[in-house]
């Protein structure tokens, strides 16, 4: 996930812009599991602060893309 701080919410969750709700939810679950702050592999990739920021960004991306009204506003 290179330059994750500059990616769109779609890129953060690794889904296409036309992804359905189910696909977005699955991508969110996958991202949470992959970048969990409890993952030993994460410590070799990110500092604790970066890991926290990444997890906040994953939550934010899902909060927007998982809500149809917010997603439409985000896409505009």
PDB file with SEQRES, HELIX, SHEET and CRYST1 records, atoms N, CA, C and O in Angstrom:
SEQRES   1 A   76  UNK UNK UNK UNK UNK UNK UNK UNK UNK UNK UNK UNK UNK          
SEQRES   2 A   76  UNK UNK UNK UNK UNK UNK UNK UNK UNK UNK UNK UNK UNK          
SEQRES   3 A   76  UNK UNK UNK UNK UNK UNK UNK UNK UNK UNK UNK UNK UNK          
SEQRES   4 A   76  UNK UNK UNK UNK UNK UNK UNK UNK UNK UNK UNK UNK UNK          
SEQRES   5 A   76  UNK UNK UNK UNK UNK UNK UNK UNK UNK UNK UNK UNK UNK          
SEQRES   6 A   76  UNK UNK UNK UNK UNK UNK UNK UNK UNK UNK UNK                  
HELIX    1 AA1 UNK A    4  UNK A    6  5                                   3    
HELIX    2 AA2 UNK A    9  UNK A   13  1                                   5    
HELIX    3 AA3 UNK A   21  UNK A   34  1                                  14    
HELIX    4 AA4 UNK A   40  UNK A   45  1                                   6    
HELIX    5 AA5 UNK A   48  UNK A   65  1                                  18    
HELIX    6 AA6 UNK A   68  UNK A   75  1                                   8    
CRYST1    1.000    1.000    1.000  90.00  90.00  90.00 P 1           1          
ATOM      1  N   UNK A   1       0.849  -1.176   0.000  1.00  0.00           N  
ATOM      2  CA  UNK A   1       0.000   0.000   0.000  1.00  0.00           C  
ATOM      3  C   UNK A   1       0.893   1.237   0.000  1.00  0.00           C  
ATOM      4  O   UNK A   1       0.958   1.960   0.994  1.00  0.00           O  
ATOM      5  N   UNK A   2       1.554   1.469  -1.071  1.00  0.00           N  
ATOM      6  CA  UNK A   2       2.492   2.584  -1.196  1.00  0.00           C  
ATOM      7  C   UNK A   2       1.756   3.912  -1.202  1.00  0.00           C  
ATOM      8  O   UNK A   2       0.672   4.030  -1.773  1.00  0.00           O  
ATOM      9  N   UNK A   3       2.355   4.916  -0.558  1.00  0.00           N  
ATOM     10  CA  UNK A   3       1.778   6.258  -0.494  1.00  0.00           C  
ATOM     11  C   UNK A   3       0.313   6.233  -0.068  1.00  0.00           C  
ATOM     12  O   UNK A   3      -0.512   6.939  -0.648  1.00  0.00           O  
ATOM     13  N   UNK A   4      -0.012   5.433   0.930  1.00  0.00           N  
ATOM     14  CA  UNK A   4      -1.392   5.257   1.370  1.00  0.00           C  
ATOM     15  C   UNK A   4      -2.016   6.553   1.855  1.00  0.00           C  
ATOM     16  O   UNK A   4      -3.238   6.697   1.823  1.00  0.00           O  
ATOM     17  N   UNK A   5      -1.214   7.483   2.297  1.00  0.00           N  
ATOM     18  CA  UNK A   5      -1.753   8.748   2.792  1.00  0.00           C  
ATOM     19  C   UNK A   5      -2.325   9.608   1.663  1.00  0.00           C  
ATOM     20  O   UNK A   5      -3.102  10.526   1.922  1.00  0.00           O  
ATOM     21  N   UNK A   6      -1.954   9.325   0.431  1.00  0.00           N  
ATOM     22  CA  UNK A   6      -2.407  10.112  -0.713  1.00  0.00           C  
ATOM     23  C   UNK A   6      -3.433   9.366  -1.566  1.00  0.00           C  
ATOM     24  O   UNK A   6      -3.842   9.861  -2.615  1.00  0.00           O  
ATOM     25  N   UNK A   7      -3.844   8.197  -1.129  1.00  0.00           N  
ATOM     26  CA  UNK A   7      -4.771   7.394  -1.918  1.00  0.00           C  
ATOM     27  C   UNK A   7      -6.222   7.776  -1.655  1.00  0.00           C  
ATOM     28  O   UNK A   7      -6.561   8.343  -0.617  1.00  0.00           O  
ATOM     29  N   UNK A   8      -7.062   7.449  -2.622  1.00  0.00           N  
ATOM     30  CA  UNK A   8      -8.498   7.656  -2.449  1.00  0.00           C  
ATOM     31  C   UNK A   8      -9.030   6.568  -1.526  1.00  0.00           C  
ATOM     32  O   UNK A   8      -8.347   5.585  -1.242  1.00  0.00           O  
ATOM     33  N   UNK A   9     -10.262   6.761  -1.063  1.00  0.00           N  
ATOM     34  CA  UNK A   9     -10.883   5.736  -0.226  1.00  0.00           C  
ATOM     35  C   UNK A   9     -11.017   4.417  -0.987  1.00  0.00           C  
ATOM     36  O   UNK A   9     -10.887   3.341  -0.403  1.00  0.00           O  
ATOM     37  N   UNK A  10     -11.275   4.503  -2.270  1.00  0.00           N  
ATOM     38  CA  UNK A  10     -11.378   3.288  -3.077  1.00  0.00           C  
ATOM     39  C   UNK A  10     -10.043   2.549  -3.119  1.00  0.00           C  
ATOM     40  O   UNK A  10      -9.996   1.322  -3.031  1.00  0.00           O  
ATOM     41  N   UNK A  11      -8.976   3.304  -3.254  1.00  0.00           N  
ATOM     42  CA  UNK A  11      -7.649   2.692  -3.280  1.00  0.00           C  
ATOM     43  C   UNK A  11      -7.275   2.119  -1.922  1.00  0.00           C  
ATOM     44  O   UNK A  11      -6.651   1.061  -1.844  1.00  0.00           O  
ATOM     45  N   UNK A  12      -7.649   2.809  -0.855  1.00  0.00           N  
ATOM     46  CA  UNK A  12      -7.362   2.318   0.497  1.00  0.00           C  
ATOM     47  C   UNK A  12      -8.005   0.955   0.709  1.00  0.00           C  
ATOM     48  O   UNK A  12      -7.379   0.043   1.249  1.00  0.00           O  
ATOM     49  N   UNK A  13      -9.259   0.821   0.282  1.00  0.00           N  
ATOM     50  CA  UNK A  13      -9.967  -0.449   0.457  1.00  0.00           C  
ATOM     51  C   UNK A  13      -9.731  -1.417  -0.705  1.00  0.00           C  
ATOM     52  O   UNK A  13     -10.193  -2.557  -0.669  1.00  0.00           O  
ATOM     53  N   UNK A  14      -9.017  -0.963  -1.725  1.00  0.00           N  
ATOM     54  CA  UNK A  14      -8.680  -1.783  -2.891  1.00  0.00           C  
ATOM     55  C   UNK A  14      -9.930  -2.321  -3.591  1.00  0.00           C  
ATOM     56  O   UNK A  14     -10.065  -3.519  -3.840  1.00  0.00           O  
ATOM     57  N   UNK A  15     -10.841  -1.387  -3.899  1.00  0.00           N  
ATOM     58  CA  UNK A  15     -12.059  -1.727  -4.652  1.00  0.00           C  
ATOM     59  C   UNK A  15     -12.228  -0.746  -5.804  1.00  0.00           C  
ATOM     60  O   UNK A  15     -11.685   0.359  -5.785  1.00  0.00           O  
ATOM     61  N   UNK A  16     -12.983  -1.166  -6.798  1.00  0.00           N  
ATOM     62  CA  UNK A  16     -13.302  -0.291  -7.924  1.00  0.00           C  
ATOM     63  C   UNK A  16     -14.348   0.723  -7.496  1.00  0.00           C  
ATOM     64  O   UNK A  16     -15.086   0.493  -6.538  1.00  0.00           O  
ATOM     65  N   UNK A  17     -14.413   1.828  -8.194  1.00  0.00           N  
ATOM     66  CA  UNK A  17     -15.367   2.884  -7.861  1.00  0.00           C  
ATOM     67  C   UNK A  17     -16.813   2.415  -8.010  1.00  0.00           C  
ATOM     68  O   UNK A  17     -17.712   2.964  -7.373  1.00  0.00           O  
ATOM     69  N   UNK A  18     -17.041   1.406  -8.847  1.00  0.00           N  
ATOM     70  CA  UNK A  18     -18.409   0.901  -9.030  1.00  0.00           C  
ATOM     71  C   UNK A  18     -18.694  -0.340  -8.171  1.00  0.00           C  
ATOM     72  O   UNK A  18     -19.650  -1.069  -8.434  1.00  0.00           O  
ATOM     73  N   UNK A  19     -17.871  -0.577  -7.155  1.00  0.00           N  
ATOM     74  CA  UNK A  19     -18.048  -1.741  -6.280  1.00  0.00           C  
ATOM     75  C   UNK A  19     -19.364  -1.648  -5.522  1.00  0.00           C  
ATOM     76  O   UNK A  19     -19.799  -0.565  -5.131  1.00  0.00           O  
ATOM     77  N   UNK A  20     -19.981  -2.795  -5.326  1.00  0.00           N  
ATOM     78  CA  UNK A  20     -21.232  -2.850  -4.576  1.00  0.00           C  
ATOM     79  C   UNK A  20     -20.983  -2.836  -3.069  1.00  0.00           C  
ATOM     80  O   UNK A  20     -19.846  -2.961  -2.614  1.00  0.00           O  
ATOM     81  N   UNK A  21     -22.062  -2.681  -2.306  1.00  0.00           N  
ATOM     82  CA  UNK A  21     -21.965  -2.620  -0.844  1.00  0.00           C  
ATOM     83  C   UNK A  21     -21.273  -3.849  -0.264  1.00  0.00           C  
ATOM     84  O   UNK A  21     -20.413  -3.735   0.609  1.00  0.00           O  
ATOM     85  N   UNK A  22     -21.652  -5.010  -0.752  1.00  0.00           N  
ATOM     86  CA  UNK A  22     -21.076  -6.255  -0.233  1.00  0.00           C  
ATOM     87  C   UNK A  22     -19.569  -6.302  -0.489  1.00  0.00           C  
ATOM     88  O   UNK A  22     -18.799  -6.688   0.391  1.00  0.00           O  
ATOM     89  N   UNK A  23     -19.160  -5.918  -1.668  1.00  0.00           N  
ATOM     90  CA  UNK A  23     -17.735  -5.912  -2.021  1.00  0.00           C  
ATOM     91  C   UNK A  23     -16.955  -4.922  -1.156  1.00  0.00           C  
ATOM     92  O   UNK A  23     -15.829  -5.203  -0.744  1.00  0.00           O  
ATOM     93  N   UNK A  24     -17.554  -3.769  -0.885  1.00  0.00           N  
ATOM     94  CA  UNK A  24     -16.905  -2.764  -0.038  1.00  0.00           C  
ATOM     95  C   UNK A  24     -16.764  -3.298   1.384  1.00  0.00           C  
ATOM     96  O   UNK A  24     -15.723  -3.127   2.019  1.00  0.00           O  
ATOM     97  N   UNK A  25     -17.815  -3.946   1.877  1.00  0.00           N  
ATOM     98  CA  UNK A  25     -17.762  -4.507   3.224  1.00  0.00           C  
ATOM     99  C   UNK A  25     -16.682  -5.584   3.329  1.00  0.00           C  
ATOM    100  O   UNK A  25     -15.919  -5.609   4.294  1.00  0.00           O  
ATOM    101  N   UNK A  26     -16.620  -6.463   2.348  1.00  0.00           N  
ATOM    102  CA  UNK A  26     -15.589  -7.511   2.346  1.00  0.00           C  
ATOM    103  C   UNK A  26     -14.187  -6.910   2.276  1.00  0.00           C  
ATOM    104  O   UNK A  26     -13.275  -7.382   2.954  1.00  0.00           O  
ATOM    105  N   UNK A  27     -14.015  -5.881   1.465  1.00  0.00           N  
ATOM    106  CA  UNK A  27     -12.713  -5.222   1.346  1.00  0.00           C  
ATOM    107  C   UNK A  27     -12.323  -4.561   2.667  1.00  0.00           C  
ATOM    108  O   UNK A  27     -11.157  -4.595   3.060  1.00  0.00           O  
ATOM    109  N   UNK A  28     -13.280  -3.970   3.338  1.00  0.00           N  
ATOM    110  CA  UNK A  28     -13.048  -3.354   4.647  1.00  0.00           C  
ATOM    111  C   UNK A  28     -12.597  -4.413   5.656  1.00  0.00           C  
ATOM    112  O   UNK A  28     -11.618  -4.212   6.376  1.00  0.00           O  
ATOM    113  N   UNK A  29     -13.304  -5.527   5.705  1.00  0.00           N  
ATOM    114  CA  UNK A  29     -12.933  -6.608   6.625  1.00  0.00           C  
ATOM    115  C   UNK A  29     -11.522  -7.134   6.325  1.00  0.00           C  
ATOM    116  O   UNK A  29     -10.739  -7.408   7.235  1.00  0.00           O  
ATOM    117  N   UNK A  30     -11.225  -7.266   5.056  1.00  0.00           N  
ATOM    118  CA  UNK A  30      -9.899  -7.736   4.631  1.00  0.00           C  
ATOM    119  C   UNK A  30      -8.815  -6.737   5.039  1.00  0.00           C  
ATOM    120  O   UNK A  30      -7.762  -7.135   5.537  1.00  0.00           O  
ATOM    121  N   UNK A  31      -9.067  -5.443   4.831  1.00  0.00           N  
ATOM    122  CA  UNK A  31      -8.098  -4.407   5.192  1.00  0.00           C  
ATOM    123  C   UNK A  31      -7.885  -4.365   6.695  1.00  0.00           C  
ATOM    124  O   UNK A  31      -6.753  -4.230   7.159  1.00  0.00           O  
ATOM    125  N   UNK A  32      -8.970  -4.480   7.462  1.00  0.00           N  
ATOM    126  CA  UNK A  32      -8.852  -4.488   8.924  1.00  0.00           C  
ATOM    127  C   UNK A  32      -7.996  -5.649   9.392  1.00  0.00           C  
ATOM    128  O   UNK A  32      -7.153  -5.489  10.275  1.00  0.00           O  
ATOM    129  N   UNK A  33      -8.208  -6.816   8.806  1.00  0.00           N  
ATOM    130  CA  UNK A  33      -7.435  -7.991   9.207  1.00  0.00           C  
ATOM    131  C   UNK A  33      -5.972  -7.861   8.783  1.00  0.00           C  
ATOM    132  O   UNK A  33      -5.064  -8.210   9.538  1.00  0.00           O  
ATOM    133  N   UNK A  34      -5.758  -7.364   7.589  1.00  0.00           N  
ATOM    134  CA  UNK A  34      -4.405  -7.236   7.056  1.00  0.00           C  
ATOM    135  C   UNK A  34      -3.587  -6.199   7.819  1.00  0.00           C  
ATOM    136  O   UNK A  34      -2.412  -6.422   8.112  1.00  0.00           O  
ATOM    137  N   UNK A  35      -4.202  -5.081   8.134  1.00  0.00           N  
ATOM    138  CA  UNK A  35      -3.475  -3.971   8.755  1.00  0.00           C  
ATOM    139  C   UNK A  35      -3.830  -3.786  10.224  1.00  0.00           C  
ATOM    140  O   UNK A  35      -3.720  -2.683  10.759  1.00  0.00           O  
ATOM    141  N   UNK A  36      -4.251  -4.857  10.870  1.00  0.00           N  
ATOM    142  CA  UNK A  36      -4.561  -4.806  12.294  1.00  0.00           C  
ATOM    143  C   UNK A  36      -3.325  -4.380  13.078  1.00  0.00           C  
ATOM    144  O   UNK A  36      -2.213  -4.821  12.787  1.00  0.00           O  
ATOM    145  N   UNK A  37      -3.525  -3.528  14.063  1.00  0.00           N  
ATOM    146  CA  UNK A  37      -2.386  -3.070  14.876  1.00  0.00           C  
ATOM    147  C   UNK A  37      -1.799  -4.213  15.686  1.00  0.00           C  
ATOM    148  O   UNK A  37      -0.709  -4.073  16.241  1.00  0.00           O  
ATOM    149  N   UNK A  38      -2.489  -5.333  15.768  1.00  0.00           N  
ATOM    150  CA  UNK A  38      -1.989  -6.500  16.489  1.00  0.00           C  
ATOM    151  C   UNK A  38      -1.215  -7.459  15.586  1.00  0.00           C  
ATOM    152  O   UNK A  38      -0.702  -8.473  16.058  1.00  0.00           O  
ATOM    153  N   UNK A  39      -1.129  -7.154  14.320  1.00  0.00           N  
ATOM    154  CA  UNK A  39      -0.419  -8.010  13.372  1.00  0.00           C  
ATOM    155  C   UNK A  39       1.093  -7.827  13.530  1.00  0.00           C  
ATOM    156  O   UNK A  39       1.589  -6.705  13.426  1.00  0.00           O  
ATOM    157  N   UNK A  40       1.828  -8.910  13.778  1.00  0.00           N  
ATOM    158  CA  UNK A  40       3.284  -8.791  13.920  1.00  0.00           C  
ATOM    159  C   UNK A  40       3.958  -8.266  12.652  1.00  0.00           C  
ATOM    160  O   UNK A  40       4.969  -7.569  12.733  1.00  0.00           O  
ATOM    161  N   UNK A  41       3.409  -8.592  11.496  1.00  0.00           N  
ATOM    162  CA  UNK A  41       4.000  -8.136  10.237  1.00  0.00           C  
ATOM    163  C   UNK A  41       3.880  -6.631  10.081  1.00  0.00           C  
ATOM    164  O   UNK A  41       4.719  -6.003   9.435  1.00  0.00           O  
ATOM    165  N   UNK A  42       2.855  -6.056  10.661  1.00  0.00           N  
ATOM    166  CA  UNK A  42       2.628  -4.623  10.535  1.00  0.00           C  
ATOM    167  C   UNK A  42       3.770  -3.824  11.149  1.00  0.00           C  
ATOM    168  O   UNK A  42       4.130  -2.761  10.643  1.00  0.00           O  
ATOM    169  N   UNK A  43       4.339  -4.332  12.233  1.00  0.00           N  
ATOM    170  CA  UNK A  43       5.406  -3.610  12.914  1.00  0.00           C  
ATOM    171  C   UNK A  43       6.655  -3.458  12.048  1.00  0.00           C  
ATOM    172  O   UNK A  43       7.441  -2.532  12.249  1.00  0.00           O  
ATOM    173  N   UNK A  44       6.837  -4.348  11.103  1.00  0.00           N  
ATOM    174  CA  UNK A  44       8.002  -4.242  10.225  1.00  0.00           C  
ATOM    175  C   UNK A  44       7.750  -3.300   9.053  1.00  0.00           C  
ATOM    176  O   UNK A  44       8.689  -2.878   8.379  1.00  0.00           O  
ATOM    177  N   UNK A  45       6.487  -2.972   8.811  1.00  0.00           N  
ATOM    178  CA  UNK A  45       6.134  -2.133   7.667  1.00  0.00           C  
ATOM    179  C   UNK A  45       5.895  -0.673   8.043  1.00  0.00           C  
ATOM    180  O   UNK A  45       6.204   0.230   7.265  1.00  0.00           O  
ATOM    181  N   UNK A  46       5.341  -0.440   9.246  1.00  0.00           N  
ATOM    182  CA  UNK A  46       4.939   0.903   9.655  1.00  0.00           C  
ATOM    183  C   UNK A  46       5.356   1.170  11.098  1.00  0.00           C  
ATOM    184  O   UNK A  46       5.476   0.252  11.909  1.00  0.00           O  
ATOM    185  N   UNK A  47       5.570   2.433  11.394  1.00  0.00           N  
ATOM    186  CA  UNK A  47       5.785   2.826  12.780  1.00  0.00           C  
ATOM    187  C   UNK A  47       4.434   2.707  13.490  1.00  0.00           C  
ATOM    188  O   UNK A  47       3.402   2.649  12.822  1.00  0.00           O  
ATOM    189  N   UNK A  48       4.416   2.669  14.820  1.00  0.00           N  
ATOM    190  CA  UNK A  48       3.128   2.610  15.529  1.00  0.00           C  
ATOM    191  C   UNK A  48       2.198   3.768  15.161  1.00  0.00           C  
ATOM    192  O   UNK A  48       0.988   3.573  15.040  1.00  0.00           O  
ATOM    193  N   UNK A  49       2.739   4.946  14.985  1.00  0.00           N  
ATOM    194  CA  UNK A  49       1.932   6.102  14.601  1.00  0.00           C  
ATOM    195  C   UNK A  49       1.353   5.926  13.192  1.00  0.00           C  
ATOM    196  O   UNK A  49       0.182   6.223  12.958  1.00  0.00           O  
ATOM    197  N   UNK A  50       2.169   5.446  12.267  1.00  0.00           N  
ATOM    198  CA  UNK A  50       1.686   5.210  10.900  1.00  0.00           C  
ATOM    199  C   UNK A  50       0.603   4.133  10.888  1.00  0.00           C  
ATOM    200  O   UNK A  50      -0.384   4.252  10.162  1.00  0.00           O  
ATOM    201  N   UNK A  51       0.785   3.084  11.688  1.00  0.00           N  
ATOM    202  CA  UNK A  51      -0.204   2.016  11.762  1.00  0.00           C  
ATOM    203  C   UNK A  51      -1.535   2.556  12.281  1.00  0.00           C  
ATOM    204  O   UNK A  51      -2.594   2.188  11.773  1.00  0.00           O  
ATOM    205  N   UNK A  52      -1.484   3.422  13.283  1.00  0.00           N  
ATOM    206  CA  UNK A  52      -2.698   4.047  13.804  1.00  0.00           C  
ATOM    207  C   UNK A  52      -3.369   4.899  12.738  1.00  0.00           C  
ATOM    208  O   UNK A  52      -4.586   4.834  12.563  1.00  0.00           O  
ATOM    209  N   UNK A  53      -2.589   5.687  12.035  1.00  0.00           N  
ATOM    210  CA  UNK A  53      -3.132   6.537  10.973  1.00  0.00           C  
ATOM    211  C   UNK A  53      -3.773   5.696   9.875  1.00  0.00           C  
ATOM    212  O   UNK A  53      -4.854   6.023   9.384  1.00  0.00           O  
ATOM    213  N   UNK A  54      -3.108   4.624   9.496  1.00  0.00           N  
ATOM    214  CA  UNK A  54      -3.637   3.748   8.452  1.00  0.00           C  
ATOM    215  C   UNK A  54      -4.957   3.132   8.887  1.00  0.00           C  
ATOM    216  O   UNK A  54      -5.905   3.081   8.103  1.00  0.00           O  
ATOM    217  N   UNK A  55      -5.028   2.670  10.108  1.00  0.00           N  
ATOM    218  CA  UNK A  55      -6.274   2.075  10.590  1.00  0.00           C  
ATOM    219  C   UNK A  55      -7.392   3.098  10.686  1.00  0.00           C  
ATOM    220  O   UNK A  55      -8.548   2.773  10.414  1.00  0.00           O  
ATOM    221  N   UNK A  56      -7.074   4.317  11.065  1.00  0.00           N  
ATOM    222  CA  UNK A  56      -8.076   5.382  11.074  1.00  0.00           C  
ATOM    223  C   UNK A  56      -8.572   5.659   9.657  1.00  0.00           C  
ATOM    224  O   UNK A  56      -9.763   5.882   9.439  1.00  0.00           O  
ATOM    225  N   UNK A  57      -7.650   5.642   8.704  1.00  0.00           N  
ATOM    226  CA  UNK A  57      -8.005   5.886   7.309  1.00  0.00           C  
ATOM    227  C   UNK A  57      -8.885   4.761   6.761  1.00  0.00           C  
ATOM    228  O   UNK A  57      -9.815   5.023   5.997  1.00  0.00           O  
ATOM    229  N   UNK A  58      -8.607   3.536   7.135  1.00  0.00           N  
ATOM    230  CA  UNK A  58      -9.443   2.398   6.721  1.00  0.00           C  
ATOM    231  C   UNK A  58     -10.856   2.573   7.278  1.00  0.00           C  
ATOM    232  O   UNK A  58     -11.838   2.368   6.565  1.00  0.00           O  
ATOM    233  N   UNK A  59     -10.954   2.950   8.549  1.00  0.00           N  
ATOM    234  CA  UNK A  59     -12.268   3.177   9.169  1.00  0.00           C  
ATOM    235  C   UNK A  59     -13.009   4.325   8.483  1.00  0.00           C  
ATOM    236  O   UNK A  59     -14.210   4.238   8.225  1.00  0.00           O  
ATOM    237  N   UNK A  60     -12.284   5.385   8.197  1.00  0.00           N  
ATOM    238  CA  UNK A  60     -12.876   6.551   7.529  1.00  0.00           C  
ATOM    239  C   UNK A  60     -13.353   6.184   6.126  1.00  0.00           C  
ATOM    240  O   UNK A  60     -14.446   6.574   5.716  1.00  0.00           O  
ATOM    241  N   UNK A  61     -12.539   5.439   5.397  1.00  0.00           N  
ATOM    242  CA  UNK A  61     -12.909   5.024   4.042  1.00  0.00           C  
ATOM    243  C   UNK A  61     -14.181   4.193   4.068  1.00  0.00           C  
ATOM    244  O   UNK A  61     -15.066   4.378   3.233  1.00  0.00           O  
ATOM    245  N   UNK A  62     -14.272   3.283   5.017  1.00  0.00           N  
ATOM    246  CA  UNK A  62     -15.473   2.450   5.098  1.00  0.00           C  
ATOM    247  C   UNK A  62     -16.685   3.262   5.541  1.00  0.00           C  
ATOM    248  O   UNK A  62     -17.789   3.044   5.043  1.00  0.00           O  
ATOM    249  N   UNK A  63     -16.494   4.185   6.461  1.00  0.00           N  
ATOM    250  CA  UNK A  63     -17.598   5.024   6.922  1.00  0.00           C  
ATOM    251  C   UNK A  63     -18.202   5.807   5.764  1.00  0.00           C  
ATOM    252  O   UNK A  63     -19.417   5.999   5.707  1.00  0.00           O  
ATOM    253  N   UNK A  64     -17.367   6.255   4.850  1.00  0.00           N  
ATOM    254  CA  UNK A  64     -17.856   7.025   3.697  1.00  0.00           C  
ATOM    255  C   UNK A  64     -18.393   6.107   2.603  1.00  0.00           C  
ATOM    256  O   UNK A  64     -19.516   6.292   2.135  1.00  0.00           O  
ATOM    257  N   UNK A  65     -17.610   5.132   2.200  1.00  0.00           N  
ATOM    258  CA  UNK A  65     -18.032   4.283   1.084  1.00  0.00           C  
ATOM    259  C   UNK A  65     -19.149   3.327   1.469  1.00  0.00           C  
ATOM    260  O   UNK A  65     -19.901   2.873   0.606  1.00  0.00           O  
ATOM    261  N   UNK A  66     -19.266   3.020   2.744  1.00  0.00           N  
ATOM    262  CA  UNK A  66     -20.321   2.128   3.209  1.00  0.00           C  
ATOM    263  C   UNK A  66     -21.652   2.831   3.427  1.00  0.00           C  
ATOM    264  O   UNK A  66     -22.649   2.182   3.744  1.00  0.00           O  
ATOM    265  N   UNK A  67     -21.679   4.132   3.263  1.00  0.00           N  
ATOM    266  CA  UNK A  67     -22.896   4.929   3.435  1.00  0.00           C  
ATOM    267  C   UNK A  67     -23.240   5.546   2.078  1.00  0.00           C  
ATOM    268  O   UNK A  67     -22.486   6.366   1.555  1.00  0.00           O  
ATOM    269  N   UNK A  68     -24.354   5.158   1.527  1.00  0.00           N  
ATOM    270  CA  UNK A  68     -24.687   5.573   0.159  1.00  0.00           C  
ATOM    271  C   UNK A  68     -24.695   7.093  -0.011  1.00  0.00           C  
ATOM    272  O   UNK A  68     -24.175   7.610  -1.000  1.00  0.00           O  
ATOM    273  N   UNK A  69     -25.277   7.800   0.939  1.00  0.00           N  
ATOM    274  CA  UNK A  69     -25.349   9.272   0.839  1.00  0.00           C  
ATOM    275  C   UNK A  69     -23.953   9.887   0.882  1.00  0.00           C  
ATOM    276  O   UNK A  69     -23.638  10.761   0.075  1.00  0.00           O  
ATOM    277  N   UNK A  70     -23.119   9.441   1.809  1.00  0.00           N  
ATOM    278  CA  UNK A  70     -21.760   9.976   1.911  1.00  0.00           C  
ATOM    279  C   UNK A  70     -20.914   9.592   0.696  1.00  0.00           C  
ATOM    280  O   UNK A  70     -20.079  10.367   0.228  1.00  0.00           O  
ATOM    281  N   UNK A  71     -21.150   8.392   0.205  1.00  0.00           N  
ATOM    282  CA  UNK A  71     -20.413   7.935  -0.975  1.00  0.00           C  
ATOM    283  C   UNK A  71     -20.738   8.782  -2.198  1.00  0.00           C  
ATOM    284  O   UNK A  71     -19.842   9.152  -2.957  1.00  0.00           O  
ATOM    285  N   UNK A  72     -22.015   9.086  -2.389  1.00  0.00           N  
ATOM    286  CA  UNK A  72     -22.404   9.936  -3.523  1.00  0.00           C  
ATOM    287  C   UNK A  72     -21.754  11.309  -3.409  1.00  0.00           C  
ATOM    288  O   UNK A  72     -21.268  11.845  -4.405  1.00  0.00           O  
ATOM    289  N   UNK A  73     -21.739  11.880  -2.216  1.00  0.00           N  
ATOM    290  CA  UNK A  73     -21.106  13.185  -2.003  1.00  0.00           C  
ATOM    291  C   UNK A  73     -19.594  13.092  -2.244  1.00  0.00           C  
ATOM    292  O   UNK A  73     -19.005  14.003  -2.826  1.00  0.00           O  
ATOM    293  N   UNK A  74     -18.975  12.015  -1.807  1.00  0.00           N  
ATOM    294  CA  UNK A  74     -17.547  11.813  -2.000  1.00  0.00           C  
ATOM    295  C   UNK A  74     -17.206  11.704  -3.479  1.00  0.00           C  
ATOM    296  O   UNK A  74     -16.180  12.219  -3.924  1.00  0.00           O  
ATOM    297  N   UNK A  75     -18.055  11.043  -4.230  1.00  0.00           N  
ATOM    298  CA  UNK A  75     -17.804  10.847  -5.670  1.00  0.00           C  
ATOM    299  C   UNK A  75     -17.961  12.138  -6.478  1.00  0.00           C  
ATOM    300  O   UNK A  75     -17.413  12.253  -7.574  1.00  0.00           O  
ATOM    301  N   UNK A  76     -18.699  13.098  -5.947  1.00  0.00           N  
ATOM    302  CA  UNK A  76     -18.904  14.362  -6.674  1.00  0.00           C  
ATOM    303  C   UNK A  76     -17.735  15.262  -6.629  1.00  0.00           C  
ATOM    304  O   UNK A  76     -17.773  16.353  -7.198  1.00  0.00           O  
TER     305      UNK A  76                                                      
END                                                                             
